[in-house]
């Protein structure tokens, strides 16, 4: 009998989740000029608004990832999406600087753990050879959300005001949460549509998929906190993702403003060029996920994950630096678009590595990784705000971003994906060919 393909629908849910996540995040960047006018905010104050989300998102990543390891992604992701959708809609009720900062902080606290819980789900539903592609397809969804959010939000803002855009985007997440809870199961052998052949394919690596009989709750594996905290891999992974998050959040926050107010694009042109990085990055996500798995099977995990990641981040640094040269506005916008695509070429590998090194604790490890990524995202918009507010410079932040991406490329070379994080030093290593 041919194996079923239920895991493809799990991937479809992850794709849709990523779309909704980034619709909600990027909506505020597209609406930022209108919000600043309406609420009388300075550039620095708007930077604090952006970073309030990122700060709380970072603080709650590890606890929410740990809950996914213990309780399973079905219930935890449902809670996450309902929470963030509610606070996305509540953003429309903000009446001033303080209330907007508070709402965005609570929004970030609720959304924390979304991607670590998807990583935990993938550790149960996908064998190692498919994880790079699965993560690539999922993050294609995030870039589709980013690509759609800016122009759609700009249209809604122009017609009905910035508050309406948050109500529309927030409502979409509630639909996803209801469908997820009704259909998904934490363990493949609990899902009635999975046959024995697909289950054997999922378990081909010989590990557990985290399932338990008699309910949808996954077993509460004891978390080896000491081994995790002492692991050199963890710090290299976190350093790598700090660099990724630092550069990424410019696209989530200041890109539309930069395109329209600095480079001189119209609202329509700015919306289109704000979408271009996410279009190119979405393509890069799929290609990079496939390439990571292909290189892993042919040359091993270190080449498929680390060398690919180093090349992608280093190229991104060069493109960001090139965008600061004396070039036409269109050339600058295109260089920034390709810079994000270059970094995203490694995104599937970024999220496959925590599963490679700690499949039973992927929620915790990827939560640590995403915490540092979002701390980078916290700093990025603030650096822009300070540079523009005090020095009237949009160039200096790009120099900093290029340097940080280059350091992230070096951090990739310090990662050893063949060494399990929860194993003692000198124990078994993994080689995939």
Secondary structure, 3 states (H helix, E strand, C coil): CCCCCHHHHHHHHHHHHHHHHHHHHHHHHHHHHHHHHHHCCCHHHHHHHHHHHHHHHHHCHHHHHHHHHHHCHHHHHHHHHHHHHHHHHHHHHCCCHHHHHHHHHHHHHHHCCHHHHHHHHHHHHCCHHHHHHHHHHHHHHHHHHHHHHHHHHHHHHHHHCHHHHHHHHHHHHHHHHHHHHHHCCCCHHHCCCCCHHHHHHHCCCCCCCCCCCCCCCCCCCCCCHHHHHHCHHHHHHHHHHHHHHHHHHHHHHCHHHHHHHHCCCCHHHHHHHHHHHHHHHHHHHHHHHHHHHHHHHHHCHHHHHHHHHHHHHHHHHHHHHHCCCCCCHHHHHHHHHHHHHHHHCCHHHHHHHHHHHCHHHHHHHHHHHHHHHHHHHHHHHHHHHHHHHHHCCCHHHHHHHHHHHHHHHHHHHCCCCCECCCCCCCCCECCCC
